[in-house]
Amino acid sequence: MFKKNKSLKDLLLIHELAFILLIILAAAAGAIGIHLWGKSSQEASRISLLVTEVQQTRGDLYRQMKELFDAYFLEDLNARAEYNNFTVSVEKHFAQLKKITVGKAETAAINDLHASYKEFVFETSALFDQKPQSINTEVIKHALNTGLETGLFKRYEVILAHTERLLSQKQIELDRQLNDTKRTSTILLVIPLILAVLLLIFSRLFLKRAIVKPIEGVLKATSEISTGNLTHRAPEEGVQELASVSKAINEMADKLIISQETLIRTEKQAAQGLLVPMLAHNIRNPLASIRATAQVMDGPEHDTETRDSLVGIINTVDRLERWTGALLAYLHPLKPQPTVTRIQDIVEGALEPLQQKIKEKSIQLTMPTWPKNGEIKYDAIFTDQHLLEQVIYNLLLNAIDASNQASSIDIELEITPHKLILRLLDHGCGMPFTPDPSAMSAPTTKRFGTGLGIPFAFKVCDALGGELKFTTRPEGGTVISISLPKNLDL
């Protein structure tokens, strides 16, 4: 999900923006629903008011007819005044109708209805102006029944029925709009709810995968590391902050491993440093006396067997002396004294004391192609020449001792802009063990070997900022790789 770790701050910002968007959508949906519902309600109120006003005009018209009949048949003296009052009321209703009508169809229907009413008023007002005694009763009945009721009033009823049908259609259309508004409002309200549920599910998955799970990994890693399992690693996943924490814990574990190895090596060397000088002092004094006695006794007056024994004593004492010196040199802190030199000079300096051994075993030595005089700076190196010479000498000595008679040893050189890689390849039986850089001594196959040559080589390479590797060749033999920086950083 998060191939590329994102910042928790950015993800929280996205989450907050999504939440704000949901609020805006919900508010917008509510506002749209309220607006549509208000608009529909307002239209419903308007149509209802139109129907009410139309019905009231019809009622007032019937009352005017009644007052007209009362005036002629009952000789009601107040009929004309009541008639006029109803006329004013109907006109007010028509004024209200014209005020609230919308659209051409409604306006035309109301105008037609008003025109019909005006015609009715014009005809009935003329009847009021005539005196009842001067008119035949039958004529009045005929005028009221036929002229008004079946003529003007019927026409008014037809127009009124048309207006009511128009308003009824409007009401039906409004009901349909209300249903559509209800459906639209429901949809607009459901969408934010669905999005909110999706956001909740996403938030839960996000919190579990990007925060909770990495935190569990960090807690497990800290628990494992605290118990001493420094090889355990925290998963560098989740949000960027937790990934950074995991990375820091892993780097801390790596540093703890290095510190632990350094501490163990220091403790071992400290223990040796307390024991070896005293042991070397107590050994060297007797060895010096033994060697001096053997040298004094070595004279021509002794037979050959005695002289050979004395020479053997002297050689054995010398070997013990070298072993003691190597042990002290290994324990002594190294302080490189770098100078600018050439790798060719270092290799040739290491080979010079080994020429006799090379000749004795008839070993064919293959050297690398050294840079020409114009390319002297190409293989120049700023390092401690004497320490590196000693390392190459010890490693070549081991290679010679491990090689068979008339075997071969190849020396290869790889030069890069920033480092030199020197490889020593022999065709011997190979190493029966894998050298440990942190070991105080290494197993040895030599009869009188000290086992300190390889640990000393590791120590020097580490002090010179380099790296020493041993690799077994498939066809037999060992490849020793010495990688050194061209410029030693003190």
MOFENKA-V583602 format. One record per backbone hydrogen bond with DSSP energy under -0.5 kcal/mol. CO is the residue of the C=O (numbers start at 1). NH is the residue of the N-H. Records with the same first field share a line. If there is no record, write none. Layout:
# MOFENKA-V583602
CO = NH, NH
This chain:
# MOFENKA-V583602
3 = 5
6 = 240
7 = 11
8 = 12
9 = 13
10 = 14
11 = 15
12 = 16
13 = 17
14 = 18
15 = 19
16 = 20
17 = 21
18 = 22
19 = 23
20 = 24
21 = 25
22 = 26
23 = 27
24 = 28
25 = 29
26 = 30
27 = 31
28 = 32
29 = 33
30 = 34
31 = 35
32 = 36
33 = 37
34 = 38
35 = 39
36 = 40
37 = 41
38 = 42
39 = 43
40 = 44
41 = 45
42 = 46
43 = 47
44 = 48
45 = 49
46 = 50
47 = 51
48 = 52
49 = 53
50 = 54
51 = 55
52 = 56
53 = 57
54 = 58
55 = 59
56 = 60
57 = 61
58 = 62
59 = 63
60 = 64
61 = 65
62 = 66
63 = 67
64 = 68
65 = 69
66 = 70
67 = 71
68 = 72
69 = 73, 74
70 = 74, 76
75 = 77
76 = 79
78 = 82
79 = 83
80 = 84
81 = 85
82 = 86
83 = 87
84 = 88
85 = 89
86 = 90
87 = 91
88 = 92
89 = 93
90 = 94
91 = 95
92 = 96
93 = 97
94 = 98
95 = 99
96 = 100
97 = 101
103 = 107
104 = 108
105 = 109
106 = 110
107 = 111
108 = 112
109 = 113
110 = 114
111 = 115
112 = 116
113 = 117
114 = 118
115 = 119
116 = 120
117 = 121
118 = 122
119 = 123
120 = 124
121 = 125
122 = 126
123 = 127
124 = 128
125 = 129
126 = 130
127 = 130
131 = 134
132 = 135
136 = 140
137 = 141
138 = 142
139 = 143
140 = 144
141 = 145
142 = 146, 147
143 = 148
144 = 149
145 = 150
147 = 152
148 = 153
151 = 155
152 = 156
153 = 157
154 = 158
155 = 159
156 = 160
157 = 161
158 = 162
159 = 163
160 = 164
161 = 165
162 = 166
163 = 167
164 = 168
165 = 169
166 = 170
167 = 171
168 = 172
169 = 173
170 = 174
171 = 175
172 = 176
173 = 177
174 = 178
175 = 179
176 = 180
177 = 181
178 = 182
179 = 183
180 = 184
181 = 185
182 = 186
183 = 187
184 = 188
185 = 189
186 = 190
187 = 191
188 = 192
189 = 193
190 = 194
191 = 195
192 = 196
193 = 197
194 = 198
195 = 199
196 = 200
197 = 201
198 = 202
199 = 203
200 = 204
201 = 205
202 = 206
203 = 207
204 = 208
205 = 209
206 = 210, 211
207 = 211, 212
208 = 213
210 = 239
211 = 215
212 = 216
213 = 217
214 = 218
215 = 219
216 = 220
217 = 221
218 = 222
219 = 223
220 = 224
221 = 225
222 = 226
223 = 227
224 = 229
225 = 228
228 = 230
229 = 232
235 = 237
239 = 243
240 = 244
241 = 245
242 = 246
243 = 247
244 = 248
245 = 249
246 = 250
247 = 251
248 = 252
249 = 253
250 = 254
251 = 255
252 = 256
253 = 257
254 = 258
255 = 259
256 = 260
257 = 261
258 = 262
259 = 263
260 = 264
261 = 265
262 = 266
263 = 267
264 = 268
265 = 269
266 = 270
267 = 271
268 = 272
269 = 273
270 = 274
271 = 275
272 = 276
273 = 277
275 = 279
276 = 280
277 = 281
278 = 282
279 = 283
280 = 284
281 = 285
282 = 286
283 = 287
284 = 288
285 = 289
286 = 290
287 = 291
288 = 292
289 = 293
290 = 294
291 = 295
292 = 296
293 = 297
294 = 298
297 = 299
299 = 302
303 = 307
304 = 308
305 = 309
306 = 310
307 = 311
308 = 312
309 = 313
310 = 314
311 = 315
312 = 316
313 = 317
314 = 318
315 = 319
316 = 320
317 = 321
318 = 322
319 = 323
320 = 324
321 = 325
322 = 326
323 = 327
324 = 328
325 = 329
326 = 330
327 = 331
328 = 332
339 = 341, 383
341 = 381
342 = 346
343 = 347
344 = 348
345 = 349
346 = 350
347 = 351
348 = 352
349 = 353
351 = 354
352 = 355
354 = 358
355 = 359
356 = 360
357 = 361
358 = 363
359 = 362
361 = 406
363 = 365
364 = 366, 409
365 = 367
366 = 411
368 = 370
372 = 375
373 = 376
375 = 378, 379
376 = 379
377 = 380
379 = 343
381 = 341, 383
382 = 488
383 = 339, 385
384 = 388
385 = 389
386 = 390
387 = 391
388 = 392
389 = 393
390 = 394
391 = 395
392 = 396
393 = 397
394 = 398
395 = 399
396 = 400
397 = 401
398 = 402
399 = 403
400 = 403
402 = 429
404 = 407
407 = 364
408 = 427
409 = 366
410 = 412, 425
412 = 423
414 = 421
418 = 486
419 = 416
420 = 422, 484
421 = 414
422 = 482
423 = 412, 425
424 = 426, 480
425 = 410
433 = 435
435 = 437
436 = 439
446 = 449
451 = 442
452 = 456
453 = 457
454 = 458
455 = 459
456 = 460
457 = 461
458 = 462
459 = 463
460 = 464
461 = 466
462 = 465
467 = 483
469 = 481
471 = 479
473 = 476
477 = 473
478 = 426, 480
479 = 471, 481
480 = 424, 482
481 = 469, 483
482 = 422, 484
483 = 467
484 = 420
486 = 382, 488
488 = 490
